[in-house]
Amino acid sequence: MAKWGEGDPRWIVEERPDATNVNNWHWTEKNATPWSKERLTQLFLDFKIVQSDIECVVNKVEECNGEATVNNRKGKLIFFYDWELKLKWSGRLLKNSKLSHNGKLTIPNLSEENNLEDVEITVTIDESNDESETLKQFMYNVGRDQIRKQLGVYIKELKEEYSKNLILPKKDANSSESTPAQAKDINNAKNAAQRAAAQIPTAAISSSNNNVTSKPVGCKLDVRSLTMTEEFQCNANDLYNALTKPEMVTAFTRAPAKVDAVRGGEFVLYGGNVHGKFEELVPEKKIQQSWRLKNWASGHYSNVIIELEETSSSTKMTLHQTGIPASEYTGMKENWHRYYWISIKQIFGFGTTFPLGPS
């Protein structure tokens, strides 16, 4: 091991208490995962979003999966964080109603690779009705921006907190005889923290105050609800399998299909034009999905509930779909009929064969 004053100074261990990472040349790393989980939990504990006659509250972080680290290499700070969050929220209309409605927010891609405005936030509700759909649209149009601001607070604080002491001053940098170059090194940690924090756009940062009053963002999406019934000449188990088994879904859609029929599992049909998640599954009885078309507004999902009732000679299927963009309503009704019910009857022999087309 070389002594101070000999050899390449980048690799010398100085006579100093820590005796490590001289001139900040070596890779050093801090684990920011525990701190991040605690901070994200704090930022979304009883976080209020209020506007005129609507009040919504992010009650807590239900799931927080991922990691965060901060590294120093050659005096440069490198931040890695990758999180998937699930938040529980509730809301109510302040006028003419005392009912509270619950839902979830899913954030699958909070990472240094994505800008805050590109972070996906999915809004769902537990039970669909006129009031809850209004709250859902509020969280979509207004709430998501406030959530992104809280995420911006986390990123800013991560970069400030974990810049400290990662870039170390050189030998004698604190002495009165330090050179201008050494004096510059003393400020490296402070400057690095400031530079890192400056990477977060000012508009993306809000106070960590849990009470937020927002101005209108975007426009309200006009949505419709659809209910339709269909009778199938089969038992409930066969129809349930046709809607949940990958090989059977592939058969009636006539295209490769991804179907993971478990709670939270994803489905992707018709080349990605239809996709979503299973929210609830009751074999032979009920299928509930967060469902969307590819061309809908980013992050907007409808709620689909398919209920099956077996009779002595057939199975009655009732579909109830809420949150359909008004411009898609007519086409939606026709497409369920054409590409689901008629196709299922033709492929599996569950009913009289009809010509492909709306009724």
DAVENUR-V744337 format. One record per helix or strand. SS is the DSSP state (A for helix, B for strand). FROM is the first residue (numbers start at 0). LEN is the number of residues. If there is no record, write none. Layout:
ss=SS from=FROM len=LEN
ss=SS from=FROM len=LEN
This chain:
ss=A from=8 len=3
ss=A from=21 len=3
ss=B from=27 len=4
ss=A from=32 len=11
ss=B from=46 len=5
ss=B from=53 len=20
ss=B from=75 len=18
ss=B from=100 len=11
ss=A from=115 len=3
ss=B from=121 len=4
ss=A from=129 len=32
ss=A from=179 len=7
ss=A from=187 len=11
ss=A from=201 len=3
ss=B from=210 len=3
ss=B from=222 len=10
ss=A from=235 len=9
ss=A from=245 len=8
ss=B from=257 len=2
ss=B from=265 len=4
ss=A from=269 len=3
ss=B from=273 len=9
ss=B from=285 len=8
ss=B from=301 len=9
ss=B from=314 len=11
ss=A from=325 len=23
